[in-house]
């Protein structure tokens, strides 16, 4: 498969320039200066096995793949507040001032443009700078911002990663049915279209790869999938998988693999950053609750294993507690049962930093989406489900939530793109080449189902 060159500068567009974005940009700038290491980033730290085990071919992904260089990344974006990225990083408090000092000049150069904002979708924040006019006018202004940014910085390519706040939970409507209906809704300033969807439209309309790091209804509607197919934009989402949910996608598959039953899973979080303030609103919390609770249902497959998983109780809480800042704490109480139905428990206390876990995801998604675009991939990129709580997939398929299957899916897609052998890890071919060599599978059938939308 031919992949276009990564030569030239890559613009990384970031709606929402708070804790996650400032931590991401600061980290990239520190790594570029040799002052830190990009821990947590697959694209920068992980190797990928190629061929048979005895070949001992395990290059680093960044050496194997034609990825954009960190030195070629240029950052821009939008926010409700006019703070430079350096000022935003100080306020977020994720990294101490002494860690930010060596890259202060680079961070101060990035100042956000006025954001698209609708108070009805993020009720606990007040915009200091926001675009005026209808949603259609806002989309045109976003496109103008993007084109100026590209021209001013001499960029060859662009990607957009939503790092903004969680919006109020919504469902697809007739406005999202197809591109014509969506554009009609934008021009009519339809309240069915959240701000994040305006950004998604602007990016995808220009053929720019787009990923949604929040649980908002954004690119996961028929209109956006249709538009991405027309413009050749790769899309992925949604909701970065960082702390507590990442652990669920590790422990859940382990329980299922061992056929251990689940009676209940109680999860609670305390956090004090801007994300916590936004999630203190019940509407925004409902968006997050849906993505955090959906993973176990899909992983455990209660319909196939009703005795083990048909009646488990699953409760998720998030409490805004300002003293904690970005240092989120997540508690999980997991009631399980095993042989003869005897009860057992698992306790998890994860003291994590949301933005520290999210920043390397933003980097990987920017680089992998750019790679996908140069490889000619378009539309839904399910192979990037590894990074999301609620992976976007074809409408007639169930999303895959098992972290280890997602990881294999990601690496096998990279092998395919580079013309290498796909690994199924059965190992039988080493001992019985005839039986262990898989036959060519028939191609999958095209989808006939469409995402349901309200009339």
N, C-alpha and C positions, 0 to 999 in steps of 0.2 A: 504493500500500500504506500503510495507516495505521500510524503508529508512535507509541506512547504517549509522553507527555512525560517528559523527563529531570529534571523538578523533584524536589527532595528530595535527601537524602543517600544515597550509594552506599557500602555496606560492602564492603570488599575483604578477604576471608578468605584467609589465607596459611599453610597447613601447611608448617612449616620456616621458621624466622626467622633464618637465618644470613647468609652473604655476599650472596646474590642479593637476598633480601628487605630486608635493612638498606640495601643500596645503592639499591634501588628506592624505599623510603620516604624515605630521606634526599634522594634526587634530587627527588622530587615536592615535598617541603617546601622545598627550596632554590629550585626553580622558582617555587613559589607566592609566595615572598618577593622574586622578581626578582633572585636572586643567582646564577642559572645558567640554562642553556638546555637543553631536552629533546632534545638531539641523539640520533639513532638511533630516534626515535619517529615512525612514519608518521602516527599520529593527531594529533600536535602540530606536525610540521614539514613534511609533504608536501602538495603540491597534487594535485588530481585534474582531468583534462581532461574537459570536458562538451561534447557536441555535435560539430559539424564544426570542423576545424582553423581555418578562417577566422573562427569566432565568437569566438575568443580568450577562452574562458571557462575559467579555471584557478583556482578558489577553493581555499583551504586546506581540507583535510579537516575541521579542527575548526570551520571556519565553515560548511561545506556540510552537515555531518551534525549531527543533534541528539544530541550526545554529552554524557555527564556532565561537569561542570566539575571541574577538579583541586581547586578549593576545596571541593567537596562529597564528596570521598573521605575515608572513615574506615577506619582499618586495624586489623585484629585477626588473631590466629592462634595457632598451637600450636608448641611446640618441646620437644626433649628436655632443653634447658638453660634455666634460669630468667632468663637475662640479658635486660635491656631491649634494645630495638632499638639504642639508643645504645651500650650495652656490647658487643652483638654486632658492631656496625659497627667499634668500636675493635679488637676481637679479630680480625676478618676482615682489617683493614688495607687494604681496597680504597681507601678515601678517607682522606686524612691528617686528623689531629685538627683542624687549623685549618679544613678544609672542613666538618667536622661541627659545629663550635662554634656557628654561628648557629642551628642547628636542634636543639641538644641537648635543650631542654625538650620539644619535640614528640616526639623519638625516645624520651626517657626515659618518656614517658607510655604507650608501647606495651610491655606486658610479656606474654610468651606464656603461654598456658594449658598445662597438662600434656598431653603428646602421646600418641597411640596408638603403641605400640611393640612389636615382636617381634624379639628378638635374632637369630632365625634368618634374618631378612630383611635386616638391616644388621649385619654381624658385627664391624665395626671401630669401632663407636661404643658407648658405654655411657650409658644414659639416667639423668639426674639427676632428672627428673620425668616420670612416665608414668602413664597411667590404668590402674587395676586392673580385673580382671574379664574376662569373655569378650568376644569381638568384638561380639556383639550389645549387651552392656552398654556397650561403648565407643562404639558407634554412637549409642545413646540419649543418652550423655553429650555427644557432639559436638553432637547436635541441641539439647540443653539449652544448651550454650555458645553456639551460634549464635542461639538465640531470646533469650537474655539480652543478648547483644551488640547485637542489633537493637533490643530494647526500650530498653536503657540509653542508646543513642546516638540514638534517634529516627530510625532508618534507614527509607527507603522501599523499598530494593532491596538485593540482595546478589549477589556473584559469589565464586567460590572458584578460586584458582590454586595448584596444587601446586608448591611450591618446595623441597620436602624432598629428602632423599638418594636416591640410586639404590639400589633394592632388588635382591635376588637374582633372577636370571632365572627366570621360571616360564612355564608354558603353560596355556591354558584347560583346565578339566576340567568334569565333569558338574555341579559346584557352580556353575559360571558359566552354565549352559545357559539359565536363565530366572529371572525375579524370585522365583518360589516356591522354586526350588532355592537361590538365593543367600541368601534370608532364612532358609531352613532351615539352611544352612551357617553363617550368622552366629550363630544361636542354639546350634548345636552346637560353636561355636568352632573351625570347620574351619581347619586350617593351609593350605588352598588359597587362603585369602583374605588377601592382604598388607595391611599397615596403610594404604597409600595407597588401597586399594579400600574400606576402611571409611569414609575421608573422602569418597570419591566417592559412596558410597551415601548418606551423611548429607546431602550437598549436593543430589544429584539427587532424593532422596526428598522434599525440601522444595521442589523446583522451581527450585533455584538453579543458574545456569550454572556449569559446571565445566570447567577445562582442566588437563591433566597436563603439567608441564614436565620430567618425568623419563621414562626409558624403562620404568618399571614397568608391569606389567599392572594396569590401574586401571579406566578407563571403557570400554576397548576389548574388551568381552566382550558376548555376546548379552543377558545379564541387564540390564546397565547401559543398553544401547541401548533395550531394551524399557521399562525404567523411565523413561528420559528422554522417551520418546514418551508415556507415561502422565501424567507430571507437567509436561510442557512445558518441560523444562530443555534448553537448548543445551549441547552437549558438544564438546570439541576436544582434540586431542593428537596425538602425544606427543613429549616430549623437545625442549626449546628448541634451535633451530638457531642457533648463535652463531658459533663460530670456524672450525675446520677443516672441518666438514661444510658450513657455508655456502659455503666456497670450492669444495668439491666440486660443489655444486649450481650453481655459476657456470661452472667450468672444464669439467665433464662435458658440459653442453649445448653448449658451444662446440666441443668435439671432435666431438661427434655432428653438429652443424650443418655442419661442414666435412668430414665423413666421414674424419676422421683416426683411425687405429687406436690401440688401447691394448694395450700388452704387459704393463704392471704399474703398480701404484700403491702405494707404501709410505708409510704415515703413522705418525708417532710424536709423542707429546705428553709434556711434563713439566709438572706443576703441583703446588702444595704446599698447597692449601687443604683444607677439610673434604671437599670433593668428591673430591679426589685421595686422601685417606686412605680414604674409603669404597671407591673404585674399586680400591684395592690388594688388596681381597678378590676372588678369581677369580670368585665367583658374581655379585657386583655388576658386575664388569667385563664379564661375558658379556652382561648386559642392555644396557650401553652399546655393546659391540661390534656387537650385532645391529642397532641403529639406525644406527650410523656406517657400517657396511658395506653396508646395504641400498640406499642411495641410488643408487649407481652401477649396480647391476643393473637397476633400474627405468628410470633415465635412458637408459642405453645400449642397452637392448633387444637383448641378444645373440641371441635367437632370430630376429630380423629381419635382423641383421647379423653372422652368425657369423664371417666373415673378419676383421672389425674388432674384435669384442668377445667372441668365443666362448671365448677361452682366457686372458684376462688374469688376472694374479695380483694379489690385493688383500690387503694386510696392514695391520692397525691395532694400535698399541701405545699404552698409557698408563702412564707411570711416575710414582709418587708421589715428589716431590722437595721436602721441606719448605722449603728456603731460597727457593724461587720464589714461595711464597704464591699469591695469586690471579692473578699475572702469568704466565699460561700461555704456553708456547712450543710451537708446532706446526711440524714439518718434514714436507714432502711431496716425495718423489722420484717423478716421473711419467715412465715410459718410453712414448713414443708412436712411431708410424711413419706415414709419408705416401707420397707419390708413389713408385711402384715398390717399396714396402716399406722405404724407407730410414729408419733409426732416428733419433730426436731425443729430447730430454729437456726437461722443465719442472721447475724447482725453486721451491718456495715455502717461505719461512720467516716464519711469522705470529706475531709477538710481540703477543699480545692480552691483554685482561683479561676473563675469563669473565663476571664479574658486571656489568662496564660494558656488555658486549654484551647480557646477558640482561635487565637492568633495564628498558630501553625496551620489550622484548617483553612483559614482565609488564603494563606500563601499557596498551599497545595491546590486549592480550587482555582485560584487565578492562573497558575501555571498549567494545570491539567485541562482547564477549559480552553485556554489558548492553544494547547496542543491539539485538542479535539477539533477546534476550528480549522487549524492548519492541515489536519488530516482529512478534512472534508466531512466530518461528522456533523449532524444537525439534529435539532429537536431534543427529545428527552435523553439524557445521559445517565441511564440507570447504573452504570458501572461506578458512578461517584456516590452511590447510596451509602457507602462506608462513612461519609461525613455528616449524615443527616438523621434526625430523629424520625422524620416522616418522609421517606424517600419517594420521589416522583417516579412513576413507572407507567407502562402502557395501561390504558384504562381497563382492559380485560384481564389484567394480571394482579395478583396480590404482591404488595411490596415485600422485599426480603429485608428482615431486621437483624438476623443473626450476624454479629460482627465478623465472625470468622469466614462465613460464606461471602459476605460483602467484600472482605479483604481479598479472598481468592478471585472474586469477580473482577475487582479492580486490577489485580496483577495480571490475570489472564487477558483482559482487554488490552493492557499495555503490551503484552507479548504478541497478541494478534496484530496490533498496529505496527509492530516492529518486525513482523514476519517470523516470529519464533514459535516454537511448539507450545500449544496449550497444555497445561498440566492438570490431570485429574487426581493425582496422588493415590491411585489405587495400588500401584506397586506390583501388580500381578505380572506386568510385562517383563519384569526382571527375571521372573521364575518360569513363566510360560508365555513366550512371545506370541504364540498363535492365539491363545485365549485372551491374553492381556492387552492386545492391540485393539482399540475400539474401532468399530466400523463407522463409516460416515453416516451421521444422523440426517434425517430429512429436514428441510428448512421449516421453521415455524409458520403456522398459518397467520395470515394478516388479521388484525383486530376487526371485529364487527360491532363491538360495543362502544358506546359513547358515554362520556361523563354525564351523569344526570344533572340537569339544571332545573330550577323552579321556573314555572311559566309566568 
